[in-house]
């Protein structure tokens, strides 16, 4: 295993742990049992990669070829469950505060890492079309979180708040562009940095894409009346 393979493996493992933590935290917040926490943690961490592999024709998906990531997700989810379970006497508002911070940090790290590793997987499979590389990068980054929210009966985070998928698209585009003339490690690191930077700025300054709210519709009807 050369330095690049080691770097990619390390990033994927960090991303797996990060996404598993965000999925487990949402499951705990939804008062799911231990099994539910594990399922949501695993789904969040490997779900996007499984969708990517099906698109690229990688059968069976890498989550089954390299079970180390699934095992890492299960272990992370179970450990987090028992940590919170032991600390169940913490006040609810404190748990909510911790939950929000963990979700932000881990979700952002996982999004950045899986966006660029998704691109790397597509290239290793023999694909070089720019749109495809960006698309599978974004799918790898947001797919697990999308499945997580659907399974938890939440409005998908990527469709509602804080420039989420757009950050992944931008990071993927930067990674693909730099890869045409820069070292692969540099392009991947830059892609992750862009995603993380945009996500934290969007959260810090409450950036959101425009949307039509019920309040706006009510005001428009009132004006027409």
Protein Blocks (a to p, Z undefined) as FASTA:
>chain_A
ZZklmmmmmmmmmmmmmmmmmmmmmmmmnopafklmmmmmmmmmmmmmmmmmmmnopacd
fklmmmmlmmmmmmmmmmmmmmmmmmmmpcfklmmmmmmmmmmmmmmmmmmmmmmmmmmm
mmmnopabfklmmmmmmmmmmmmmmmmmmmnopacfklmggplllmmmmmmmmmmmmmmm
pcfklmmmmmmmmmmmmmmmmmmnopacddddfklmmmmmmmmZZ
